[in-house]
Amino acid sequence: MIRLRAATPDDLDAIDALEQVTFPSDAWSREMLAAEIVGAHGYYLVAVDADAVVGYAGLLAPRGSGQADVQTIAVAEASRRGGIGAALLDALLAEARARAAEEVFLEVRADNPGAEALYASRGFERIAIRPAYYQPDGVDAVVMRTRNLQRALVLGIETSCDETGIGIVRGTELLANVIASSMDEHARYGGVVPEIAARAHLEALTPTIEEALRVAGVRLADLDAVAVTSGPGLAGALMVGVGAAKALAVATGKPFYAVNHLVGHVGADLLNHEPLVGEGELELPTIALLVSGGHTSLLLVRDLVSDVELLGETIDDAAGEAFDKVARLLGLPYPGGPEIDRAAAAGDPTAIRFPRGLTAPKDLERHRYDFSFSGLKTAVARHVEAAVAAGEPVPVADVAASFREAVVDVLLTKALAACRDLGVPRLLLGGGVVANRRLREAAVERCADAGVALRIPPLSLCTDNGAMIASLAAQLIAAGHPPSSLGVGADSTLPVTEIQA
Amino acid sequence: MLLAIDTSTGTSVAVVDRAGTRAERTSADTRGHAELIGGFISEVLAEAGVAPDGLEGVAVGMGPGPFTGLRVGIAAARAFALGIGRPVLPVVSHDAVAYGRSEAVLVVTDARRRELAWSRYAAPGADGLPVRLEGPSLVPVADLDVVTSVAGYVRVDAATIDAGLLGLLALARLDAGAQPGPSEPVYLRAPDVTLSTPKKVTP
């Protein structure tokens, strides 16, 4: 059983012996080693097997300097190939992160490709060669560097629906969130037309990237990664973003991260911002209710980058889609959400008892956390047709208010049931429908009554945007997840369990 | 040296220079553009032994072709060009088929929905560049004889567009100071949208 512990002066004999054997031609002196072990800016570890020192490693990382150097890693011949070197390196890198080092450097002999491969696997890149650095052998030193990717600078591309969103973040810091929307072009059709959305993405893409870079004040060369939504969403629209993101990543030599749109909505809440509702930082686990024109999903998020579960989703229309369709029935323009909100202001939400989809006991058995809005839409249509048939004016205000109440009621009832059933007293709202004032007000009231802590990010981060995609990728990078394959495609039905494609 | 991309039919990516095509990857699959494009770009650069910033620009086929695939290549070309700070060199995809032919040709490609896309070219002049006389336009498959009945043109049906040829043409045009191709995709069709009237639901 190998374990790692901090080196002490008592280990000097063992370290010195290992140093002499491992680096026969250019070993450090015993005095230097002794000073290093106790140095204030250093961090020396030994790997011990039973009580024998079988490896050691050292880091030089003065606090506040923002930099760290891997000084040495040595493993006894007989103990090699057991992952001890990698474990020592990982421990040094963790300490470098803890000391807030932005960059970690090291030198490795050019005739040691095994070591260089280990360093490359931990994100180190060659930055220079020092000719004949190791004497007397005359072997070159390869200088390598890894950036502290706890705060990765990521550009995110989002094209899953009708918003071309480009965001740039540094870790959890939001630097740019630029959106070009084709919403106006869809207005006359009463809903998003996929082909129109895809054409608009292609037109808007590069100008929006340039604008985001300008706003953030960064260059493409500064980026640590390029991220993109690979799904779920409209296939043709997603493909524009995926094609562009891959090409941008290859052109700039940056890692490529393809991520899940829905989990991105949760990732948006990690960005530094004043939440619309809630305080402090996002706490996990949380229930997340994501409601937009394309999605109505209830998630249990235990860990943003490794553990997201879909509790339920709509089995027909998305909630936002229901707003658009009912708006059309009432002769109101697109998008329906704000129009219904406006019309409902003068209406009585209790005037008409519209159905709450999938809330009957038998439905709850199979669809406890699923949603259905198509029956509600039909009920509204019947109501409108009945009024017209009777020669009466359609009570637009009452219908709008009662419809909206039915949607809001079923959304919150199911979300709060999940909080209660699963013992998770936290609810995060996301998605464009959060722009609906009544949904927010009702959520505040009912969460307070239920003792559930509610969070709503600012609306600019609730609607589809690229910053949330960049934010999720930054978290994946910080957690050490490797980049996505360049072979991943757009997946219009990507499940939430696939946080990274 | 250019990177060249065409996704108007299958997916084709190449690196070309003034001596010819240095590396090329082509798939005739009429789907899968988004999956293939990144790997193809990366592979042709590696095979040609060129770094992205060693390229002068990015040639791209602007169509005609089925929209969803076509856009992947154009999006990739624009993003790559942005990434290296070099220009996009747009080319009508049919021009790449006509390039290198010594006779007058009629280029025909599939446009789906029982339609074909076609362009008519005169025999090239001294500069060897294709001279498009008509098109690109659409014609129903059933009416193709209206297009083919014009005598004197060799019909060339292209199942895939070769990005190598497309890139070489873009390079030849660049060197000749010729006009670049269209900056926007050649869709030839308006988005397919029908305004549905809400259905009655009362029985």
Contacts between the chains, C-beta under 8 A, distances in Angstrom:
chain1	res1	chain2	res2	distance
A	188	B	195	7.6
A	189	B	193	5.6
A	189	B	195	6.2
A	190	B	195	7.7
A	193	B	191	6.0
A	193	B	193	4.9
A	195	B	67	6.6
A	195	B	191	3.9
A	195	B	192	6.2
A	195	B	193	7.3
A	196	B	191	4.9
A	196	B	193	7.1
A	198	B	67	7.1
A	198	B	68	7.1
A	198	B	71	6.1
A	199	B	67	7.7
A	199	B	71	7.7
A	199	B	185	7.7
A	199	B	187	7.6
A	199	B	191	6.8
A	201	B	71	7.9
A	201	B	75	7.7
A	202	B	71	5.0
A	202	B	74	6.1
A	202	B	75	5.6
A	202	B	185	6.9
A	203	B	184	7.7
A	205	B	75	6.0
A	205	B	78	6.7
A	205	B	79	7.0
A	206	B	78	4.7
A	206	B	79	6.5
A	206	B	82	5.2
A	209	B	79	7.4
A	209	B	82	6.3
A	210	B	82	7.1
A	220	B	82	7.5
A	220	B	83	5.9
A	235	B	68	7.3
A	236	B	67	7.2
A	236	B	68	4.5
A	236	B	71	7.3
A	238	B	34	7.7
A	239	B	33	7.0
A	239	B	34	4.3
A	239	B	68	6.2
A	239	B	71	6.7
A	239	B	72	5.2
A	239	B	75	7.9
A	240	B	71	5.3
A	240	B	72	7.1
A	240	B	75	4.7
A	241	B	75	7.6
A	242	B	34	4.6
A	242	B	72	7.6
A	243	B	33	7.1
A	243	B	34	5.5
A	243	B	37	5.3
A	243	B	71	7.3
A	243	B	72	3.8
A	243	B	73	7.0
A	243	B	75	4.2
A	243	B	76	4.3
A	243	B	79	7.5
A	244	B	75	4.1
A	244	B	76	6.1
A	244	B	78	6.9
A	244	B	79	3.8
A	245	B	79	7.2
A	246	B	37	5.9
A	246	B	38	3.1
A	246	B	41	7.3
A	246	B	76	6.6
A	247	B	37	6.8
A	247	B	38	6.9
A	247	B	41	6.1
A	247	B	75	7.4
A	247	B	76	3.7
A	247	B	77	7.1
A	247	B	79	4.3
A	247	B	80	4.0
A	247	B	83	7.0
A	248	B	79	4.2
A	248	B	80	6.8
A	248	B	82	6.9
A	248	B	83	4.8
A	249	B	38	7.3
A	250	B	38	6.2
A	250	B	41	5.0
A	250	B	42	5.1
A	250	B	45	7.2
A	250	B	52	6.9
A	250	B	80	7.0
A	250	B	83	7.8
A	251	B	52	4.7
A	251	B	79	7.1
A	251	B	80	4.3
A	251	B	81	7.9
A	251	B	82	7.7
A	251	B	83	2.9
A	251	B	84	5.1
A	252	B	52	7.4
A	252	B	83	4.6
A	252	B	84	7.9
A	253	B	52	7.0
A	256	B	38	7.0
A	325	B	198	8.0
A	328	B	198	6.2
A	329	B	198	6.1
A	378	B	201	5.0
A	381	B	198	7.0
A	381	B	200	7.9
A	381	B	201	4.3
A	381	B	202	7.8
A	382	B	201	5.6
A	382	B	202	5.6
A	385	B	200	6.5
A	385	B	201	6.8
A	385	B	202	4.5
A	386	B	202	6.9
A	389	B	202	7.3
A	486	B	38	3.5
A	486	B	39	4.7
A	486	B	42	6.0
A	487	B	35	5.6
A	487	B	36	7.7
A	487	B	38	7.1
A	487	B	39	5.5
A	488	B	35	7.0
A	489	B	32	7.1
A	489	B	34	4.7
A	489	B	35	4.0
A	490	B	34	5.1
